[in-house]
Amino acid sequence: MSRQKIAVLGPGSWGTALSQVLNDNGHEVRIWGNIPEQVDEINEFHTNKQYFKDIILDDDIKAYKDLSEALQGVDAILFVVPTKVTRLVAKQVAEILDHKVVIMHASKGLEPGTHERLSVILEEEIPASLRSEIVVVSGPSHAEETIVRDITLITAASKDLEAAKYVQRVFSNHYFRLYTNPDVIGVETAGALKNIIAVGAGALHGMGYGDNAKAAVITRGLAEITRLGVSLGADPLTYSGLSGVGDLIVTGTSPYSRNWRAGDALGRGEKLADIEKNMGMVIEGISTTKVAYELAQERNVYMPITTAIYQAIYEGKNIKEAIISMMTNEFRAENEWSK
């Protein structure tokens, strides 16, 4: 396709990796960030060492401190900012934008308080006259592997198939491939909720449990993710795809995952405040646990793993006691869907 001008909002690990993919495909990439030192580093040294110590970015990738300048004349905008600031950044974009663009997001979370998915936030804050239907870019992907051009397959989900196909064409190449999906609810909830299960998987590892426990938490975690997602209107088949079980496997089994590492530290007895301080990056699974727990209570959805993690994080319950409590729940059928 023709060269596109694309603004990537958020120079974190995933925003940086996706910027390189877009640059590899011949597009003009503009990374916007609000930390001046980071922007200067990308422009002067073509590195982002907070996330990638040994990676040199192409010097065609430009970083911007001024959002207005970054958005000038762009064809598409990719949001890769933390969930908690998505609404704020979307408001700023809406105030500046003066032409219609394709809006994408590649973040994974649910907004605290409102419980809203990120595409809903973007729809609310950016007028329809200025944007396409939102396209969600999500799936099994570690930035650390994408940045070295390892093979990665993910999903472009949108209510508008043409918008999804545009994003598919923009990103896809010999090492990075996108599949379209109309189930925005399923893709977004899968991407957000798997972070909770990854915390649980990491906690089991930190406590010294083995592969049996790992298989159990991933499989039963997928079941409760699906239960909640379907209650919100998702297609259950989405959870057996790339953005469902695929993303859960990659996030729930790897030390690359900050959510897995956070759970591992919790399992070893570290305090959450220390874990968050040492991580240096947002741990989306922590805030998403609270949102998912609240949603489960509201919608009467059975989510024992999420409940156990919620109790450990927000109620001060010992993580091992929370796991044992979950294991001694009443007996149930494997395919039981309600409480």
N, C-alpha and C positions, 0 to 999 in steps of 0.2 A: 504494500500500500504506500501512498505518498507520505512524505516526511510530515510528522505531526509535532506541534508544540505542546508539551505536556508539563504542567506544574505538579511537582510531588511535594505535598505538604507534610513535613516531618522527616528530618534526616537521622532517624534512628536506624537500627540494624536492618529492618525489613524495608523501610523507605529507601535506604541506600542501595540495598541489593536490587530492588525493583527498578531503581533509577539506572543501574548498570544494564539490566535486561533491555530496558527501553532504548538506552544509548546504543547497545549492540545491534538493535534493529533499525538504527539510522534516524531515530527521532531526536528532536531538540529537547533536552531535559533540563528543567529548572527546579532545583531543590530549594524549598523555603524552610528556614528555621529561625527560632527566636533566641538562639544562643550565639552572640556575635563571634566568639572565639571558634566555635565549630564551623560556622560559615566561612570564616577566614581560612581555616585549616583546609577545607575542601577546595577553595579557590587557589590558595597559594601552594599547597603541598600535594593536593589531590589524594588526601587520605582522610579517614575518619577513625582514628585510632582508639577512640572510646569503645568502638564495636569491633573493628577489624585491624589488628595490629600490623599485619603483613600485607595488606591489600593496597594496591595503587589504582585509583580510579582514573578513567579516561579524562583527559584534560578538557574534553568537550562538555563534560558535565559541569554546569555552573550552579553555584549556590547564591541565594538571595536573602538579605535581611529585611528588605522592603516587600511586603506582600503585594502591594499595588504593582510594583515592577515585575514581580514574578508572574502575575496573572495577565499582564498586558498581551492581548492577542492570542492567548492560548486556545487550543482546540479541545483540551481535556484537562481535568483536575483530578488528581489522585490523593485522597485523604489517607494518611498513614500516621495519624496522631493518636495519643492515648484516648481511651473512651471518655475519661473525665473532662477532657477539653474539646471534644469533638463539636459540641454545640457552640461553644465560644468561638472556635475557629470558623465554623460554618456561618455564624452571624457576621464575622468580619469579611468573609468572602462575599456574602450577599450584599454588603454595603459597598464593596469595591467593584464587583463584576458588572460589566457594561455590555455583554454579549452572551449569546447562548453557547453552552459548552456541554461536553459529556462529563458527568460526575461519577467518579468511581471511589470506592473505599476498600482498604485492605487491612483494616483494624478488626480486632475480635473482642467483643465485650457487650455488655448490656448496661445502660445508664443507671446508676444508683438513684433511688428515689422514684423516678418515672417508670423504671423497668423497660424502657424502650430500646428497640434495636437501633443500630447506627443508621441504617437507611431511612428509618422513620424520622430520626433527628434531622438528617440532611433534607428530607422532603419538607419538614416543617420550617426549616430556617432559610432555605434557598428557594425563591419563587420558581414555579414551574416554567415561567417565561424565560428563565435564565439557564435551564438545565434540561438534560435528558431524564428519562427514568434512571434511578440510581442503579449502578452495576456493582455487585459485591465480588471482590477478588479474594478467594479463600480456598484453603486446602492444605494438604500435608507438605509443609515447607519449612526448612530451617534456613534462615538468612545466611548462616555460615557456609551452607552447602551451595545455595544459589549463587552467592558472590564468587565462588570458584567454578561456576558453570557446570555444576553437577546436574544430572537429569532431574527435572521437577515437573510434576503434573498437578494442576489445580483447576479450580472452577471459576467461571464468570457467570454470575447469577443476576438475572434482571427480569422484571415483568415485561420488558420490551426486548424481544429476541434480537432485533436489529442492533440495539445498543449493546447487548451482550456479544454479538458477533463482531462489532467494531472493536471491543476490548480484546476479544480473542485474537483478532488480526494484529492489533497493536503490540501485543505481548509475545505471541507465539514464535518460536524459532527452533533450532535443532536441539536445544537442551531444555527449553522451557515451553510447555504446552498447556493450553487452556481448553476446557470443555464447557459448553454452555449448559445452563440449567434455569428453568423458569421459577424454581421454588426458592424465592428469596428468604422466606421465613425459615425454611429448613437449613439452608446454607449458613445463614447468620447465627441461628441458635446452635447449630453443631459447632461452629467455630468458637463461639463464646463459651459454651458449657463444657467442652472437652478440656478447657484449662482447669476446671475444678477437679476432674478425674485425674488429670496429670499431677495435681498437687497430692491427691490421694495415693497415686502410684509411687510418687517420690517418697512420701511418708512411709509406705510399706518397705521400700528399699532402705531408708534411713534406720528403720527399726530392725533390719536384718532379715526380713522375710524374702523368700525366693521366687522362682518363676511361677509356681502354682498360684501364689497370691497375686502376682502381676497379671496373670491371665484372668483371674477372677475379677479384679477391680476394673480392668479394661472392658471385659465382656458385660459385666453387670452395670458398669458405668454407661456403656452404650445403651443399655436397656432403659435406664432412667433418663438419659438425655432424650431418647426417642419419645418416651412417655410425655415429658414436658413439652417438647417441640410439637408433637401431634396435637396436644391440647391447645396450642396456640395457632394451629392451622397448617402445620407443615405436612408434607408428603412423607410418610414413613420410609419410603424407598431412598430418599435422600441420605438417610443416616447409614446406608450400606455402601455409599459411594465415597468419592475422594474427600469431600468436605466433612463426611461423617466418620466412618471407621478409619479411613485413611489418615485424617488429621489426628484422630485420637491415638492411633498407633505411634505416629511420629512424635507426638507431644508427650505421650505417656510412657515412653521407653527410653528417652534420650537425655543425657546431661546437657545437650545444647538447649533444651527447653528450660527457660527461667522458672516456669511453674513447677516442673519436675524438680529442679534444684531447690526451690523454696520448700516443697514438700519433704524432700530428702533432709534438709536442715531441720525442719520441724520434727521429723521422725528421730533425729539424733539429739533432740532436746534443746535446740537453739530457740531463742525468743524471736517472735515475729518482727519486733521493731529492729532488732539487730540484722535479721535476714534482709529486710527491705532496705536498710541502710547499706549493707554490703553488696547487694545485688547491683545497685547503680542503674537499674532499669525498672520500668513499671511491671509489676506482677499482676496481670489482669485477673488471674484466677482468684485472687484474694477478694477483690470487690465483687466479682461475678458470683462468688459463693453466696454472699449475702442476698444479692438480687434473686438468684435462683431459689434459694431457701424461701424467701418471701413469696415468690411466684408459686412455688409448690404448695405452700400453705393456703394461698388464696384459691388455687385451682384444684386442691385436693389430689395432688399427684404424689405418688409414693417415690421418694428419692432418699434412700437410706445412706448412700455414700455422701451425697451432698450434705445431709443432715449431720453426719459424723464430723465432716470437715468444718462445717459451720460451728458446731459445738466447740471444737478445738480452737478455732480462730477467734470466735466472737463471744463465747461463754466461758472461756478459760478451762475447759475440760481437758484433761490429759489426753494426748492424741492416741495413746495405746488403749486407754480406757474407752475412748470413743469407738475405736475399731472393734474392740471386744464386745461392746454394747450392740454394735451393728450385727456382729456374728451370732449373737444370742437372741435376735429378734424372733418373733413368731415364724413358724414354718410357712412357706408360700409356694405357689406354683411358679415355674420359670416365666411363663408368659402372662402373669397377672399384671393388669394395667392400673388398677386403682388401689386406694388405701383399704 
